[in-house]
Amino acid sequence: MNYILFDDNSWGNLLPLTFTRPTSEIRIGILKISEKWEKLLGSKITFLTQEHLSCKYPIHIASDNIVINGSILPTQLLVQEINTLKIGEILKRDEIIVAARLSADEVKNYKNGNTDKLGVKFTDTPCNKIDYPWQIFAFNGTALADDFKLITHGRKSAPLSSTNQVVGAEHIFIEEGASVEFAILNATTGPIYVGKYAEIMEGSIVRGSLALCEHAALKLGTKIYGPTTIGPYSKVGGEVNNSVIFGYSSKAHDGFLGNSVLGEWCNLGADTNNSNLKNNYAEVRIWNYNEDRFVSTGLQFCGLIMGDHSKCGINTMFNTGTVVGVSANIFGAGFPRNFIPSFSWGGAQGFTIYTLPKVYEVAELVMKRRDITLTECDKKILKSVFDMTAKYRNF
């Protein structure tokens, strides 16, 4: 069977995180949504996504295809139900399309939004769907626990050094090559997963759940409150509470990050702090690109949402519910605005446009440090995002 993950309307609600990726490439728990589907399906997947992303995330169409909603977190029960579909059938939960089994021609019609001739089946199988950025950290505890079971089932953890103070050792899994020394680990509140060649440095205190993905690091004396995910090759220090970092990003120094989501290739300068609670304890409102206005999250705690390649200087302060776009560079004293458009350069004293040649130059340098090349496709995506977000940069 050929499996394809598609974007629905949640792609627009999840901006700026999805400007540079399909919805299914969001990391939540330990794995990306696409990786969860691949593991449960036992098959590789491709993507039916936005046109400007197709060079990096191509689609493969076969004679027989199952297209699956990429914003839905998979379960074994849901996978079993999807695999019972017949050609020309759609599986829905209420009004949401969960999946469809389509011929090659039907996939092409589906891309154009034509589903009139397809039969419909309904499901009441429980599942979580990621529609908004704040749901990434809100659902992270459940997703992390599910991924922990999926990844560690039938496997034995590498030994944990006797230098550590540990509670709930049966809920801790250490992959090969990982290093954990002189740390305090409490897994009674949720599992702790330490990926291949990841490191928890001395003096760190972790209260689960935590996913520290491969080659990621907790710096000396880091304090983690779960459920928190630190993606591959990311470095984290200071204090972090219920946050998700997609990967290749750094918050390497002291400062607080809470109820937040950072994309890839982000960097928070030393002593950067975000507020995750309003002084009046009111529900937090954040910028929504689909609505073109601030919308209520329904949450009392909501911090920073930051798109790929964005960075801030030392001592940066972010207000509750701040949204930072792609490739923004923030610095200076005071609180910047709580919606910072993509490709902005500046801070509380004002912004100018962060031009594409400088964006490419910095991205190439940053990515080269991880032996990754900024490709022409990557540049094309950034150029598309630059054009898509021009209307917000009225500086």
FIRO-369082 format. One line per field, with one value per residue (C-alpha): residue number from 0; x, y, z. Coordinates in nm, 4 decimals. Layout:
FIRO-369082
k = c(NUM / ...)
c1 = c(X / ...)
c2 = c(Y / ...)
c3 = c(Z / ...)
end
This chain:
FIRO-369082
k = c(0 / 1 / 2 / 3 / 4 / 5 / 6 / 7 / 8 / 9 / 10 / 11 / 12 / 13 / 14 / 15 / 16 / 17 / 18 / 19 / 20 / 21 / 22 / 23 / 24 / 25 / 26 / 27 / 28 / 29 / 30 / 31 / 32 / 33 / 34 / 35 / 36 / 37 / 38 / 39 / 40 / 41 / 42 / 43 / 44 / 45 / 46 / 47 / 48 / 49 / 50 / 51 / 52 / 53 / 54 / 55 / 56 / 57 / 58 / 59 / 60 / 61 / 62 / 63 / 64 / 65 / 66 / 67 / 68 / 69 / 70 / 71 / 72 / 73 / 74 / 75 / 76 / 77 / 78 / 79 / 80 / 81 / 82 / 83 / 84 / 85 / 86 / 87 / 88 / 89 / 90 / 91 / 92 / 93 / 94 / 95 / 96 / 97 / 98 / 99 / 100 / 101 / 102 / 103 / 104 / 105 / 106 / 107 / 108 / 109 / 110 / 111 / 112 / 113 / 114 / 115 / 116 / 117 / 118 / 119 / 120 / 121 / 122 / 123 / 124 / 125 / 126 / 127 / 128 / 129 / 130 / 131 / 132 / 133 / 134 / 135 / 136 / 137 / 138 / 139 / 140 / 141 / 142 / 143 / 144 / 145 / 146 / 147 / 148 / 149 / 150 / 151 / 152 / 153 / 154 / 155 / 156 / 157 / 158 / 159 / 160 / 161 / 162 / 163 / 164 / 165 / 166 / 167 / 168 / 169 / 170 / 171 / 172 / 173 / 174 / 175 / 176 / 177 / 178 / 179 / 180 / 181 / 182 / 183 / 184 / 185 / 186 / 187 / 188 / 189 / 190 / 191 / 192 / 193 / 194 / 195 / 196 / 197 / 198 / 199 / 200 / 201 / 202 / 203 / 204 / 205 / 206 / 207 / 208 / 209 / 210 / 211 / 212 / 213 / 214 / 215 / 216 / 217 / 218 / 219 / 220 / 221 / 222 / 223 / 224 / 225 / 226 / 227 / 228 / 229 / 230 / 231 / 232 / 233 / 234 / 235 / 236 / 237 / 238 / 239 / 240 / 241 / 242 / 243 / 244 / 245 / 246 / 247 / 248 / 249 / 250 / 251 / 252 / 253 / 254 / 255 / 256 / 257 / 258 / 259 / 260 / 261 / 262 / 263 / 264 / 265 / 266 / 267 / 268 / 269 / 270 / 271 / 272 / 273 / 274 / 275 / 276 / 277 / 278 / 279 / 280 / 281 / 282 / 283 / 284 / 285 / 286 / 287 / 288 / 289 / 290 / 291 / 292 / 293 / 294 / 295 / 296 / 297 / 298 / 299 / 300 / 301 / 302 / 303 / 304 / 305 / 306 / 307 / 308 / 309 / 310 / 311 / 312 / 313 / 314 / 315 / 316 / 317 / 318 / 319 / 320 / 321 / 322 / 323 / 324 / 325 / 326 / 327 / 328 / 329 / 330 / 331 / 332 / 333 / 334 / 335 / 336 / 337 / 338 / 339 / 340 / 341 / 342 / 343 / 344 / 345 / 346 / 347 / 348 / 349 / 350 / 351 / 352 / 353 / 354 / 355 / 356 / 357 / 358 / 359 / 360 / 361 / 362 / 363 / 364 / 365 / 366 / 367 / 368 / 369 / 370 / 371 / 372 / 373 / 374 / 375 / 376 / 377 / 378 / 379 / 380 / 381 / 382 / 383 / 384 / 385 / 386 / 387 / 388 / 389 / 390 / 391 / 392 / 393 / 394)
c1 = c(0.0000 / 0.1148 / 0.0571 / 0.0377 / -0.0026 / -0.2048 / -0.2452 / -0.5937 / -0.6987 / -0.4935 / -0.1819 / -0.2817 / -0.3753 / -0.0347 / 0.1620 / 0.4383 / 0.5579 / 0.4175 / 0.5474 / 0.8502 / 0.7029 / 0.3905 / 0.1708 / 0.2852 / 0.6495 / 0.5669 / 0.7475 / 0.5313 / 0.6233 / 0.9455 / 0.8748 / 0.7430 / 0.3810 / 0.5044 / 0.7482 / 0.4686 / 0.2610 / 0.5569 / 0.6232 / 0.2606 / 0.2008 / 0.5337 / 0.5763 / 0.7376 / 0.5109 / 0.5131 / 0.3369 / 0.0436 / 0.1303 / 0.1539 / 0.2988 / 0.5973 / 0.6986 / 0.6708 / 1.0359 / 1.1453 / 0.8414 / 0.7370 / 0.4381 / 0.4451 / 0.1173 / 0.0561 / -0.2403 / -0.3735 / -0.3199 / -0.4286 / -0.4162 / -0.4167 / -0.4747 / -0.1274 / -0.2568 / -0.3908 / -0.1784 / -0.2024 / -0.3108 / -0.3028 / -0.6840 / -0.7009 / -0.4426 / -0.6434 / -0.9597 / -0.7872 / -0.6506 / -1.0042 / -1.1005 / -1.1948 / -1.1024 / -1.3179 / -1.4002 / -1.3375 / -1.3114 / -1.4484 / -1.4714 / -1.7614 / -1.6837 / -1.3087 / -1.1583 / -0.9280 / -0.8226 / -0.9280 / -0.8340 / -0.7966 / -0.6889 / -0.4262 / -0.6951 / -0.8892 / -0.5756 / -0.5448 / -0.9113 / -0.8592 / -0.5719 / -0.8239 / -1.0736 / -1.3117 / -1.4535 / -1.8181 / -1.8103 / -1.6440 / -1.8271 / -1.8126 / -1.7541 / -1.7612 / -1.5435 / -1.5697 / -1.2173 / -1.0556 / -0.7602 / -0.5844 / -0.5648 / -0.3190 / -0.5027 / -0.3221 / 0.0362 / -0.0491 / -0.1887 / 0.1655 / 0.2749 / -0.0730 / -0.0862 / 0.2848 / 0.2509 / 0.0126 / 0.2133 / 0.5395 / 0.3995 / 0.2605 / 0.5893 / 0.7850 / 0.5809 / 0.6092 / 0.9864 / 1.0910 / 0.8530 / 1.0464 / 1.3776 / 1.6207 / 1.7604 / 2.1321 / 2.2549 / 2.2247 / 2.5374 / 2.5413 / 2.6443 / 2.2791 / 1.9969 / 1.6951 / 1.3283 / 1.1092 / 1.3975 / 1.1572 / 1.0231 / 1.3654 / 1.5134 / 1.8682 / 1.9734 / 2.3231 / 2.5945 / 2.3969 / 2.5685 / 2.3992 / 2.6171 / 2.5518 / 2.1927 / 1.8658 / 1.5976 / 1.2369 / 1.0319 / 0.7365 / 0.5542 / 0.6237 / 0.8791 / 1.2288 / 1.3758 / 1.7398 / 1.8194 / 2.1330 / 2.4450 / 2.2403 / 2.3881 / 2.2528 / 2.5361 / 2.6214 / 2.3857 / 2.0812 / 1.7431 / 1.4720 / 1.1131 / 0.9487 / 0.8221 / 1.1169 / 1.2238 / 1.5869 / 1.6340 / 1.9508 / 2.2643 / 2.0716 / 2.2174 / 2.1127 / 2.3863 / 2.5267 / 2.2610 / 1.9611 / 1.6153 / 1.3423 / 0.9742 / 0.7816 / 0.6229 / 0.9080 / 1.0631 / 1.4086 / 1.4600 / 1.7728 / 2.0986 / 1.9419 / 2.1222 / 1.9293 / 2.0229 / 1.8445 / 1.4829 / 1.2316 / 0.8698 / 0.6257 / 0.7874 / 0.8672 / 1.1815 / 1.1673 / 1.5417 / 1.8758 / 1.7912 / 1.9680 / 1.8605 / 2.2022 / 2.2116 / 2.0159 / 1.6681 / 1.3109 / 1.1171 / 0.7663 / 0.4603 / 0.6337 / 0.7205 / 1.0408 / 1.0992 / 1.4327 / 1.7514 / 1.6369 / 1.8664 / 1.7735 / 2.0478 / 2.1730 / 1.9170 / 1.6261 / 1.2975 / 0.9371 / 0.6223 / 0.3703 / 0.1089 / -0.0621 / -0.0543 / -0.4352 / -0.4468 / -0.6696 / -0.6871 / -0.3983 / -0.4652 / -0.2142 / -0.1839 / -0.3587 / -0.2645 / -0.5873 / -0.8013 / -0.5551 / -0.6130 / -0.5436 / -0.7518 / -0.8099 / -0.6157 / -0.8480 / -0.5328 / -0.4068 / -0.0474 / 0.0923 / 0.4372 / 0.6363 / 0.5705 / 0.8765 / 0.9181 / 1.2297 / 1.5574 / 1.4503 / 1.6900 / 1.7080 / 1.9920 / 2.0909 / 1.8400 / 1.5462 / 1.2056 / 0.8982 / 0.5441 / 0.2852 / 0.1570 / 0.4181 / 0.4306 / 0.7569 / 0.7621 / 1.0328 / 1.3842 / 1.3255 / 1.6200 / 1.5222 / 1.7456 / 1.7584 / 1.5996 / 1.2317 / 0.9470 / 0.9030 / 0.5498 / 0.3679 / 0.3390 / 0.6714 / 0.6424 / 0.8758 / 1.2017 / 1.1921 / 1.5136 / 1.4989 / 1.3077 / 1.1021 / 1.2484 / 1.1237 / 1.1898 / 1.3359 / 1.3270 / 1.5737 / 1.6698 / 1.6959 / 2.0682 / 2.1511 / 1.8990 / 2.0664 / 2.4142 / 2.3334 / 2.1359 / 2.4260 / 2.6699 / 2.4404 / 2.3554 / 2.7154 / 2.8040 / 2.5833 / 2.7250 / 2.3957 / 2.3742 / 2.1210 / 1.9908 / 1.8387 / 1.5078 / 1.5491 / 1.6165 / 1.3106 / 1.0936 / 1.2313 / 1.1747 / 0.8141 / 0.7587 / 0.9175 / 0.6671 / 0.3706 / 0.4390 / 0.5268 / 0.1961 / 0.2903 / 0.6163 / 0.4807 / 0.7770)
c2 = c(0.0000 / 0.3550 / 0.5990 / 0.9782 / 1.2323 / 1.5414 / 1.8895 / 2.0101 / 2.3559 / 2.3121 / 2.3917 / 2.7596 / 2.7628 / 2.6147 / 2.8943 / 3.0106 / 2.6575 / 2.5152 / 2.7846 / 2.5584 / 2.2083 / 1.9976 / 1.9598 / 1.5991 / 1.7099 / 1.8675 / 1.7000 / 1.6159 / 1.3608 / 1.1960 / 1.1592 / 1.3718 / 1.2935 / 1.1444 / 0.9172 / 0.7913 / 0.6958 / 0.5235 / 0.3128 / 0.2058 / 0.1499 / -0.0256 / 0.1748 / 0.4885 / 0.7843 / 1.0845 / 1.4197 / 1.6022 / 1.9504 / 2.3154 / 2.3847 / 2.5821 / 2.2861 / 2.0165 / 2.0357 / 1.9237 / 1.7092 / 1.5390 / 1.3143 / 0.9643 / 0.8496 / 0.4800 / 0.2943 / 0.2279 / 0.4944 / 0.5706 / 0.9429 / 1.0260 / 1.3517 / 1.4640 / 1.6612 / 1.3473 / 1.1532 / 0.7842 / 0.4944 / 0.1225 / 0.1098 / 0.3962 / 0.2311 / -0.0923 / 0.0958 / 0.2920 / -0.0284 / -0.1666 / 0.1113 / 0.0165 / 0.2107 / 0.5232 / 0.5403 / 0.8237 / 0.7761 / 1.0658 / 1.1529 / 1.3975 / 1.6431 / 1.5799 / 1.3669 / 1.1162 / 0.9155 / 0.7996 / 0.5131 / 0.6449 / 0.5464 / 0.7581 / 0.9649 / 1.0082 / 1.1413 / 1.4042 / 1.5013 / 1.5008 / 1.7476 / 1.9811 / 1.9350 / 1.7117 / 1.4370 / 1.4352 / 1.0878 / 0.9135 / 0.6952 / 0.7919 / 0.5810 / 0.7284 / 0.6418 / 0.7132 / 0.5868 / 0.8353 / 1.0332 / 1.3645 / 1.6202 / 1.9114 / 2.2192 / 2.5037 / 2.5666 / 2.5623 / 2.2096 / 2.0889 / 2.1504 / 2.0866 / 1.7331 / 1.6662 / 1.4573 / 1.2084 / 1.1939 / 1.1432 / 0.8567 / 0.6897 / 0.7282 / 0.5980 / 0.2752 / 0.2482 / 0.2994 / 0.0991 / -0.1989 / -0.5232 / -0.3428 / -0.3032 / 0.0330 / 0.0947 / 0.1042 / 0.4272 / 0.5417 / 0.5018 / 0.8680 / 0.9704 / 1.0085 / 0.8295 / 0.7801 / 0.5682 / 0.3978 / 0.1593 / 0.4594 / 0.5735 / 0.4571 / 0.5350 / 0.4716 / 0.3577 / 0.6216 / 0.8511 / 1.0028 / 1.0900 / 1.1707 / 1.3308 / 1.4226 / 1.3985 / 1.2128 / 1.1766 / 0.9617 / 0.9092 / 1.1989 / 1.0762 / 0.8780 / 1.0037 / 0.9121 / 0.9886 / 0.9383 / 0.8110 / 1.0114 / 1.2632 / 1.4037 / 1.5178 / 1.7091 / 1.7228 / 1.8948 / 1.8785 / 1.8160 / 1.6473 / 1.5958 / 1.3841 / 1.3504 / 1.4351 / 1.3402 / 1.4305 / 1.3269 / 1.2053 / 1.4198 / 1.6740 / 1.8043 / 1.9464 / 2.1851 / 2.1981 / 2.2531 / 2.2577 / 2.2359 / 2.0555 / 2.0338 / 1.7979 / 1.7255 / 1.8652 / 1.7594 / 1.8648 / 1.7701 / 1.6307 / 1.8268 / 2.0915 / 2.2361 / 2.3523 / 2.5213 / 2.7202 / 2.6379 / 2.4793 / 2.3884 / 2.1996 / 2.3073 / 2.1477 / 2.2254 / 2.0693 / 2.0245 / 2.1898 / 2.4798 / 2.6250 / 2.7691 / 2.7004 / 2.9442 / 3.0530 / 3.1937 / 3.0589 / 2.8951 / 2.7805 / 2.6466 / 2.7208 / 2.5751 / 2.6502 / 2.5424 / 2.4336 / 2.6412 / 2.8837 / 3.0393 / 3.2115 / 3.4371 / 3.4164 / 3.5077 / 3.5153 / 3.4791 / 3.4392 / 3.5042 / 3.2198 / 3.3757 / 3.7141 / 3.9360 / 3.9284 / 3.5470 / 3.5939 / 3.3520 / 3.4055 / 3.5281 / 3.4745 / 3.5733 / 3.3455 / 3.3758 / 3.2193 / 3.4645 / 3.7529 / 3.8518 / 3.7480 / 3.4516 / 3.2979 / 2.9836 / 2.8911 / 2.8543 / 3.0417 / 2.9340 / 2.9999 / 3.1315 / 3.1668 / 3.0249 / 3.0727 / 2.9749 / 2.8234 / 3.0186 / 3.2893 / 3.4172 / 3.6619 / 3.8399 / 3.8272 / 3.9400 / 3.9303 / 3.9381 / 3.7914 / 3.8751 / 3.6057 / 3.4498 / 3.5923 / 3.4622 / 3.5041 / 3.4226 / 3.2639 / 3.4134 / 3.6986 / 3.8509 / 4.0145 / 4.2165 / 4.5190 / 4.6302 / 4.6133 / 4.3831 / 4.3518 / 4.3282 / 3.9975 / 3.9327 / 3.9608 / 3.9069 / 3.6795 / 3.8370 / 4.1151 / 4.2705 / 4.4708 / 4.4818 / 4.7013 / 5.0141 / 4.9124 / 4.6758 / 4.6796 / 4.4078 / 4.1187 / 4.0829 / 3.7455 / 3.7622 / 3.8079 / 3.5371 / 3.2894 / 3.3865 / 3.3277 / 3.0088 / 2.8635 / 2.9364 / 2.7959 / 2.4794 / 2.4189 / 2.3793 / 2.0662 / 1.9482 / 2.0280 / 2.2256 / 2.5009 / 2.3745 / 2.5652 / 2.4069 / 2.5487 / 2.8924 / 2.8614 / 2.7819 / 3.0784 / 3.3063 / 3.1847 / 3.2523 / 3.5973 / 3.6775 / 3.5257 / 3.7368 / 4.0695 / 4.2298 / 4.2041 / 4.3984 / 4.7539 / 4.9033)
c3 = c(0.0000 / -0.0779 / 0.2094 / 0.1743 / 0.4553 / 0.3585 / 0.5047 / 0.5950 / 0.7168 / 1.0320 / 0.8246 / 0.8212 / 1.1898 / 1.2783 / 1.1131 / 1.1550 / 1.2435 / 0.9184 / 0.6828 / 0.6307 / 0.6727 / 0.6240 / 0.9319 / 0.9722 / 1.0151 / 1.3518 / 1.6406 / 1.9405 / 2.2053 / 2.0887 / 1.7176 / 1.4360 / 1.3437 / 1.0134 / 1.1993 / 1.4245 / 1.1199 / 0.9542 / 1.2615 / 1.3062 / 0.9352 / 0.8827 / 0.5638 / 0.4265 / 0.3526 / 0.1194 / 0.1436 / -0.0129 / 0.1040 / -0.0029 / -0.3452 / -0.2141 / 0.0068 / -0.2607 / -0.3709 / -0.0224 / 0.0610 / -0.2656 / -0.3241 / -0.4710 / -0.6251 / -0.6991 / -0.8464 / -0.4931 / -0.2225 / 0.1306 / 0.2105 / 0.5818 / 0.7667 / 0.8767 / 1.1759 / 1.3487 / 1.5973 / 1.5065 / 1.7237 / 1.6497 / 1.6457 / 1.3966 / 1.1711 / 1.1701 / 1.0780 / 0.7999 / 0.6471 / 0.6072 / 0.3636 / 0.0094 / -0.3029 / -0.3242 / 0.0479 / 0.2942 / 0.6710 / 0.8743 / 1.2424 / 1.2639 / 0.9800 / 0.9798 / 0.7042 / 0.8750 / 0.5693 / 0.2244 / -0.0063 / -0.3586 / -0.7073 / -0.8822 / -1.0609 / -0.7371 / -0.5637 / -0.8362 / -0.7873 / -0.4106 / -0.4506 / -0.6157 / -0.3311 / -0.5258 / -0.2988 / -0.4151 / -0.5728 / -0.2790 / -0.0277 / 0.3394 / 0.6508 / 1.0016 / 1.2999 / 1.6705 / 1.7433 / 1.9854 / 1.8491 / 1.9100 / 1.6315 / 1.6254 / 1.4980 / 1.6789 / 1.7959 / 2.1667 / 2.1356 / 2.0628 / 2.4223 / 2.5655 / 2.4155 / 2.4567 / 2.7744 / 2.6151 / 2.2923 / 2.4806 / 2.6878 / 2.3728 / 2.1847 / 2.4825 / 2.4772 / 2.0986 / 2.0847 / 2.3914 / 2.3628 / 2.3888 / 2.4251 / 2.7136 / 2.8216 / 2.8330 / 3.1949 / 3.3910 / 3.5751 / 3.9535 / 3.9864 / 3.9277 / 4.1795 / 4.0289 / 4.1128 / 3.8844 / 3.7045 / 3.5274 / 3.3320 / 3.2110 / 2.8795 / 2.7727 / 2.4116 / 2.3124 / 2.3281 / 2.5602 / 2.8629 / 3.1936 / 3.4954 / 3.8377 / 3.7474 / 3.9419 / 3.7434 / 3.8613 / 3.6244 / 3.8588 / 3.6901 / 3.3360 / 3.1341 / 3.0572 / 2.7187 / 2.6356 / 2.2679 / 2.0971 / 2.1829 / 2.3817 / 2.7026 / 3.0376 / 3.2020 / 3.5681 / 3.8098 / 3.5832 / 3.7457 / 3.5388 / 3.6432 / 3.3715 / 3.1235 / 2.9002 / 2.5499 / 2.4876 / 2.1263 / 1.9570 / 1.9927 / 2.2056 / 2.5322 / 2.8666 / 2.9792 / 3.3339 / 3.6010 / 3.3677 / 3.5271 / 3.3299 / 3.4165 / 3.1911 / 2.9659 / 2.7567 / 2.4256 / 2.3126 / 1.9493 / 1.7813 / 1.8044 / 2.0312 / 2.3337 / 2.6376 / 2.9632 / 3.2333 / 3.3182 / 3.0795 / 3.1527 / 2.9233 / 2.5968 / 2.2604 / 2.0604 / 1.7138 / 1.6604 / 1.5750 / 1.8068 / 2.1084 / 2.4402 / 2.5819 / 2.8745 / 3.1809 / 3.1352 / 3.1413 / 2.8580 / 2.9445 / 2.7577 / 2.4297 / 2.0892 / 1.8982 / 1.5384 / 1.3904 / 1.3701 / 1.6400 / 1.8987 / 2.2251 / 2.3622 / 2.7190 / 2.9857 / 2.7408 / 2.9295 / 2.8245 / 3.0228 / 3.0147 / 3.2472 / 3.2260 / 3.5340 / 3.5502 / 3.5001 / 3.1935 / 2.9017 / 2.6628 / 2.3097 / 2.0281 / 1.6627 / 1.4115 / 1.0436 / 0.9120 / 1.1073 / 1.0616 / 1.4226 / 1.7817 / 1.8971 / 2.2385 / 2.3231 / 2.6074 / 2.8186 / 3.1211 / 3.0465 / 2.6981 / 2.6189 / 2.2959 / 1.9475 / 1.7220 / 1.3571 / 1.1983 / 1.1720 / 1.4200 / 1.6858 / 1.9715 / 2.1509 / 2.5172 / 2.7810 / 2.5380 / 2.7115 / 2.5439 / 2.6547 / 2.7247 / 2.4035 / 2.1660 / 1.8077 / 1.6162 / 1.2452 / 1.0306 / 1.0159 / 1.2579 / 1.4452 / 1.7746 / 2.0072 / 2.2358 / 2.5627 / 2.6516 / 2.5467 / 2.1685 / 2.0300 / 2.0786 / 1.7047 / 1.5227 / 1.1463 / 0.9539 / 0.8319 / 1.0931 / 1.2271 / 1.5514 / 1.8790 / 2.1092 / 1.9498 / 1.6060 / 1.3169 / 0.9693 / 0.7020 / 0.7365 / 0.3709 / 0.1995 / 0.1122 / 0.4830 / 0.5780 / 0.3410 / 0.4595 / 0.8275 / 0.7620 / 0.5610 / 0.8447 / 1.1144 / 0.9234 / 0.8187 / 1.1872 / 1.1827 / 0.8493 / 0.6768 / 0.3532 / 0.2856 / -0.0484 / -0.3372 / -0.2357 / 0.1173 / -0.0316 / -0.2542 / 0.0492 / 0.2441 / -0.0584 / -0.0810 / 0.2906 / 0.2478 / -0.0274 / 0.1601 / 0.4700 / 0.3029 / 0.4056 / 0.7762 / 0.7390 / 0.7262 / 0.9095)
end
